[in-house]
Amino acid sequence: MQLLIQECRVVDPASGLDQTADILIRDGRIAEIAPGLAAPSARVIRAPGLVAAPGLVDLHVHLREPGFEEKETVATGCAAAARGGVTTLVAMPNTRPATDCPEMVRAVMEKAAPTGVHVFPAGAVTVGQKGEALTDFAALHAAGAPAFTDDGVPIQNLALLRQALQTAKALDLPVLDHCEDRDMVKNYAVNEGAVSRQLGLPGRPAIAEELQVMRDAMLAEETGAHVHICHISTGRAVDIVRQAKARGVRITCETCPQYFTLTEEEVLRQGTMARVNPPLRTPADRQAILDGLADGTIDAIVTDHAPHCQWEKDRPLPDAPSGMVGLETSLALALTALYHTGLLSLARVVALMSASPAALLGLQAGRIAPGDRADLVLFDPEEAWTIDRDRFASKGRNTPFHGFSVRGRVKYTISEGNVIYQEQEE
């Protein structure tokens, strides 16, 4: 089978390629990249004005299955990924049962295989995510887990965390850590500050994140392990990572579109739709996230895609679950907030969402070069559109970006040479 993409702007941050060319795909792999290619028997996609970039790599996705299929399934989550240009994702282990054994890793991967989206389940650090005993890291990795995390259940036991890092280092694999001190944040709904005081609610203090980022940086330095900070959200946390990197510590971090586009004020406008962990922060924190993206401190843009049922989000703010969906909007939000503002180049935005996250976890993704697997996203970087949650492929409609005007739209998503999403004319 052959596919020929004609006259697109090929942007491959891994090789530095940025030129108008054709891409010939044969048997699921990139065969050739050059202007004026011919392949009489190939399916042709004419793509003038479109960017061809590596399929996006999202390191932080909640697919919910097994156990919470009313929120999302592997199939609907992967359909949402395809609509957003994501061809590779890492699924968080907070399912029921948790992804804490090889059988669970294999089950999720088998469910995902027919979708065309490459799903790598992260293995839980502790059995049942209970923070008491380590899982079998080697067995989880052999089954396909590229990293370990207890995600939304931050590890409080420092001796156990140190042991986890030592075990992960022996396998040369990262531990992904959600950094919030559980005793400080409890189940509070919003950032501790002006908005929490206005609402008369207890808040999640920034220091709860920053203390754990500092703790993780010190443990990474002491053990030599690779620690990856999930969804970083405060200015001081970014600075801790920046300083640790300068010392040569093996620490990386990610952020999400909500942290560089929104602030805690959004809770006053949208209530539970703007409730997320860690919470939306202050304008100063938002600016610090932008600075961290600009200077390379922040290594990846992810979604933390977290679908919930409408009835759950209809609860009062203190009782509703935290989280928002993001797979179908992340590229458009990043292009709008980072590229169209002139903060980052197009290649840098693409790198943060493909080559860089792939490299962090050693995934065979995030590149466009002859011989590579043909995982691509074709998007129009200029097209303006309005986010409409009612058109999502995800079961989740819990987004604070409904009605937002954005620029940059996915037209095709291609996995191993197969078109797994094509925008339909409305």
N, C-alpha and C positions, 0 to 999 in steps of 0.2 A: 504494500500500500504506500502511495506517495501523496504528499501534500505540498503544494507550492504557495508560499505567501509572497506576494509581489509588492514592491515599492513601499515597504514599511521603513520606519526609522528604527534600526536595531540598536538597542541600548543594553549592553552587557557589562555591568560594573566590574565583574570578576576579571575580564580581559582588557577593560578600558575601551571596548568597541562602542562607537556611537556614529553610525553612518546610515544613509539610505541604501537599502539593498533588498535582495530577495532571499528567502530562506527555503531551502529544499529539505523536506523531511522524508526519510525512507525507513520503513519498518520500525517506526517509533523513535528514531534517533535523528539528530541533525546531520544531514549529509553534506550540505554546502551552504555557505553564506557569501553571496556576491551579487553585484548588479547584473541584471539581464539574464537570469537563469531560465532555462527551458526544460520542460518535462511534459511531453505531450500526453502521457497517460495519468498525470497527477490531477487531483482535485485542486482547484485554484481559488485562493482567497485574495482578492485585490484589496490592498490596504494602504493606499496613499493617504497621508494625514494621520495614520495610526502609528503608535509606538509598539514595537514588539520587544517585550522584556521577559526575563525569566519568570516562570510561574511563581507567585508569591509564596513565601514560607512563613507560616504563622506558628510561633512557638507556644502559644497559650490559648487553647480552645477547650471549652466544656461541651462535649457531645451528649452528656447526660445518660446515654445508654451503656450498660443496663441499669435499671432501677428507677429512672425518672423519664420514661418515654413520653409522658404527657407534656414535658417541657421541650424535648428535642429527641431525635433519634440519630443514629449514625448516618442514615440515609438523608434525612432533612438537613442535618448539619453539613454534610458534604455537598449537598445541592446549594446551600447558602455559600459555602466556600467557593464553589465553581463560579457562582454569579459574581463573586467579589474578586475573581482572578487568582484565588489561592489554590495551588495544586499540591501543596505539602503542608501538613499541620501536625502539631503535637497535641494529643488529647490528654487532658488532666485526669488524674486517677480517682477523683471524688465521685465515683459511681457507687452503686449498691449491687453486688459487693464491690469493694474498692479494687483497683488494679494493683494487687499486691502479690500476684503469683503468675507464673508463665502462662497458665491456661487462660487467664483473663486478658493478657496482652495479645495472645493469638486470636482469641474470640473477637476482639475489637477490630483487629487487622483483617480478619476474614469477612466481617460485616462490611468493612469499608471497601474491600477489593473491587466489587462491581461498580462502584461509583466513579472510578477513575482518579479520585483524590487519594494521594498517598498519606495514610494516617499512621503515625508512630505514637503509640500510647506511652506516656511517661509512667515509670514504675513508682509506686508509693515508696517513700523512705521507710515508713514503719508499718507493721502489720495492722490492717484495718484503719490506717491513718490515726491510730490511737496514741502515738508518741511514746510507746513503751518498749517495743522490740523491733530491731531492724529486719527488713525483708531480705530475701536472698538476692542481692544485687547482681551477682554473676548469672544466675538463672534468668532473671528478668531481662538482662541485657541480651543473653543468648536467644531469648524469645523475640526480641526486636525492640525493647525499650532503649531509647537513646540517652535517657537522663532520669533523674530521680527527684521526686518532690512530694511533699505532703500538702502542697498548695495552700488552700484556704484554712488549713489547720496548722499554723506556724509551730515549729518545734521549739518548745520552751526548755527542754532538758538539755543543758549545754554539754554534758558528758556524752549523751547520746548523739547530739549533732556532731560533735568532734569525731566520734567513732564513725558516723556516717560519712563524713568528709574523708577520713583516712581510707575507708573502704572504697569510696568512689574514686579516690586518687589512684589506688592500685589498679583500677580498671580504666584509668584515664577518661573518666566520664564526669560531667558536671552535676552538681546538686542545684536545683532551682528553688529559691526560697521566697515565700511570701513573708515579707518583713513587717509584722505588727505584733507588739507585745499584747498577748491576749488578755492579761489582767488589766491593762490600761484601756483597751478599746471595747472589751466585752462585746455586746451586740449593738453598740451605739450606731446611729444612722448617718451622722454628718461630721464634717471636720469640726474640731474644737476651735471656736473663734466667734467672729461677729454673727454669723448665721445661726450657729447653735444657741448663742445667747438670745438672739431675736426670737427664736422658736421656743426658747425655754427648755431645751433638750441637752442632756450630757453629750459631749462630743468625743471624737477619736483624735487625740492630740498628735501633732506631727512628730513629736519626740518619740512616740511609740514605734514609728517606722524607723526613725533615725538611729535609735539605740540598737535596734536589731541589725540595721545595715552596718553600723560600726562593729558590732559583735561579729558579724559574718566576715567583714573585711579582716579583722584580727585573726579569726580562725583560719581563713584562707591563707593568710600570710604565714601563720604558724605551721599549718599542715602541708602547704604547697598545693592544696586542692583547688579545683576550679569551682567557685561559687558564682551563680548567676542570680542577680536580684530581679525578682518579678515586679512588673508594673510600678516602677519607681515614680513617686509623686511629689516629693518635697525638695525644695532647693538645697537644704542642708544635706539630705541624703545623696543628691547628685554630687555635691562637693566632697562628701566622704569617699564616694567611688572615684572621683577625679584624683584625689590625693593618693588613694591606694594604688591606682593604676600607675601614677608617677613613681611609686616605690617599686613597681614591678610585680605587684600582687596579682594573682590570677582571679580577677573579679570582673564580671561583665554585668550589664543591666539592660533592661527593656523598659519601654513605656508604651502607653496606649493613646489613641487620638483624643480621648476625653480629657487627658491631662495636659495636652497642649492646645486645646480649643475651648475648654469650659473652666469655670471656677465654681466655688461653693455657692455663689449667688444663684446658680441654676436650680438649686434645690428649692428656692423660694418661688421660682417660676413653674417648675415641673414636678415638684414633690418626689414621689417614689421612683419616677423614671430617671431621676438624677442621683439615686442612691446606689452607691458602688463602694467596694472595698479594694484598696484604700480609698478614702473619700475624695471627692473633688476638693481642691485646696484653694489657696488665695491667688490673686493676680501675680504676686511676687513669685510664688511657687511655679505658676504657669510659665512665667518668663524664664525662670531657671531651667525648666524642662526644655524650652526652646533653645536656650543657650547650650545646654548639654547635648542636644541634637546637633547643633551647629559646630561645636568644637570636638565632637567625636567621643565624648564621655559616654553617651548613651549609644548602645550597640545595635539595637533593634527596635522596630515598631511592631507591636503585636495587638491583638484585639481584646484578650481576656473575654471572648465571646461567652456570655453567660445567660442563656435563655431561661425565662420564667413564664409561668402561666399568667394570664391577665388577672384572674381572681386573686393571685398572690400579690401582685403589684397594686391591686385596688385596696389593700389593707392600709390602715393608718401608717404614716411614715416610720414610727418606731418599731412596727411589727412586720413590715414588708421585707422580703429578702433583698439583698444587695446584688447588683449585677445588671449588665446591659448587653444586648447583642451588638455585634460589630463586623462580622465577616463580610457583609454585603456593602459596607460603607467605608471601610478603612482606607482603601486606596484613594477614593474621592476626597475624603477628609484630609488625608496627608498631602495630596496634591494642592488642595485649596489653601490649607494653612501654612504649608512649608515651601512649595514650589511657586505657586502663583503670587505669593508675597515677596519672593526673591530671597528668602532665607536660605534655601538649599537649592542646589542644581537638581535637574530631573534625575540624573544618574545617581546622585546621593540619596534621593528619596527611594529610588528603585533598590539601591544597595541595602538600605535599612530594612527593606521589606522582603528581600530575597537572598542575595549573596551573603550578607553578614549573618543573619540568623542561621542559615544553612551551615556556615563555617563554624559557628559557635557550638553546634551539636554534631559536627562531622557528618552531616547529611549529604547524600549525593543529589544535590538540588541547587537552584540559584545561579545556574550558568547557562549561557547559550554559546556553544562552540561545536564544531564538527566532532561527532562521536558521542556527544552528550545526549542524555535522554531528552526527548523533545517535549518539555513541559514549558509552556509559554502563556503569557497573557498579552492580548492585543487590546490596547485602549486608546481612546481619543483624549489627549490631555487637555483639550480646550472645551469640550462639550459641557455646557451648563445644563443642570437638571435639578430637580427637587426630590429629596429623599422622601419616599412614601412607604411607611412600614406595612401597609396593606398589600404591597406587592412583593414582600419578602418571601423567599423560599424557606427560610427558617420558620419553625413553629413559634419562635419568640417574636413578639412585637414590642418588647421593652427596650426602646431606644429613646434617648433624649434628643436625637437629631431629626426626628420626624418633622417635615416641613422646611428643613434647612436647604438653602441653595448652595450647590457645590459645583466645582468644575473638574472634569475628568471622569470618563465613563468606560467601563469594561465592555468590549464588543464581542470578544471571543476568549474562551479559556481552552487551552489545548493540553492534554495529558498523554504522554507517550505517542504523540502524533494523532490522537483522536480528539475531535472537537467535543468537549463535555459541556460547554455552554456557548450559546450564540444568542446575542441580544435579538429579541423579536421586535418588529415594528409595532408601535402602539397606534 
